[in-house]
Amino acid sequence: MKHLLLFTALLLALSQPLSAQKSVYVDSDYILSNVPEYKAAQKQLEDIAAEWQKEIESKLADINQVYKTYQVEKILLSEEMRIKREEDILKKEKAVKELQKKRFGPDGDYFKKQEELIRPIQDKVFNAISSLAEEKNYSMVFDKAGSTTMMYANKRFDISKDVVRELGLVPGATDEEDTEESDEEEDGGSGDQPVKLDKP
C-alpha cells in the first residue's frame, strides 16, 4: 500500500535551450513524512482497513461454523434439506466475496477513501514543486522515490527540504515530534506504571 501513495516521476519541461536546462530531484517519501496531514490520513486509512477486514473475517468465521455444523448434521438430513443447506452456505460465501470486492476491489470503498484523503495532499505537494520549479527556473524535477531509476543523485540537487518549506512546514519537525513522543513513552514505562503494548 505504501507504494500506492508515492508519486511517479515529475517532468516539468520549460522552453529553454538544452544547454541551459537544469535538473533537480525530490524525495517524495521524505516530503510526505514532513506533512502531518499525510500521517493522519495514513492512520485513518489503516483504521478503516482494519475495521473492514475484521468485518469480513467475522463473516468468514460464521460461515465456517455453519459449514462445520452442516457436516455433522448432514447424515441426518434428507437430500432436499442437504441441498438447501449447501445452497445457503454458497450464498453466504458469495456475499462475503462481494463484500471483499466492494471494500478492497480496484474501484472499491478503500480506493475511493484513499483518493479522498491522499489526493488533496498529493496535489498540494505537486503545486509546491511546480511553484519552486518555475521560480528557480528548473527544467526537470525527478522523484527519487518514484518509478524513475536514478543511478546517481548529488544531494546538492535535492530540493526536498525546499518543497517542505514551500508547504509552510519545517523540515524534520514531524520526526522530532515522533522522537519526543517515543522518549515520553519510554519514560512513562519506568517504575510501576503500566506499559501499553502495541498490537503486533
Rosetta blueprint (number, residue, H / E / L):
1 M L
2 K H
3 H H
4 L H
5 L H
6 L L
7 F L
8 T L
9 A L
10 L L
11 L L
12 L L
13 A L
14 L L
15 S L
16 Q L
17 P L
18 L H
19 S H
20 A H
21 Q L
22 K L
23 S E
24 V E
25 Y E
26 V E
27 D L
28 S H
29 D H
30 Y H
31 I H
32 L H
33 S H
34 N L
35 V L
36 P H
37 E H
38 Y H
39 K H
40 A H
41 A H
42 Q H
43 K H
44 Q H
45 L H
46 E H
47 D H
48 I H
49 A H
50 A H
51 E H
52 W H
53 Q H
54 K H
55 E H
56 I H
57 E H
58 S H
59 K H
60 L H
61 A H
62 D H
63 I H
64 N H
65 Q H
66 V H
67 Y H
68 K H
69 T H
70 Y H
71 Q H
72 V H
73 E H
74 K H
75 I H
76 L H
77 L L
78 S L
79 E H
80 E H
81 M H
82 R H
83 I H
84 K H
85 R H
86 E H
87 E H
88 D H
89 I H
90 L H
91 K H
92 K H
93 E H
94 K H
95 A H
96 V H
97 K H
98 E H
99 L H
100 Q H
101 K H
102 K H
103 R H
104 F H
105 G L
106 P L
107 D L
108 G L
109 D H
110 Y H
111 F H
112 K H
113 K H
114 Q H
115 E H
116 E H
117 L H
118 I H
119 R H
120 P H
121 I H
122 Q H
123 D H
124 K H
125 V H
126 F H
127 N H
128 A H
129 I H
130 S H
131 S H
132 L H
133 A H
134 E H
135 E H
136 K H
137 N L
138 Y L
139 S L
140 M E
141 V E
142 F E
143 D E
144 K L
145 A L
146 G L
147 S L
148 T L
149 T L
150 M L
151 M L
152 Y L
153 A L
154 N L
155 K H
156 R H
157 F H
158 D E
159 I L
160 S H
161 K H
162 D H
163 V H
164 V H
165 R H
166 E H
167 L L
168 G L
169 L L
170 V L
171 P L
172 G L
173 A H
174 T H
175 D H
176 E H
177 E H
178 D H
179 T H
180 E H
181 E H
182 S H
183 D H
184 E H
185 E H
186 E H
187 D H
188 G H
189 G L
190 S L
191 G L
192 D L
193 Q L
194 P L
195 V L
196 K L
197 L L
198 D L
199 K L
200 P L
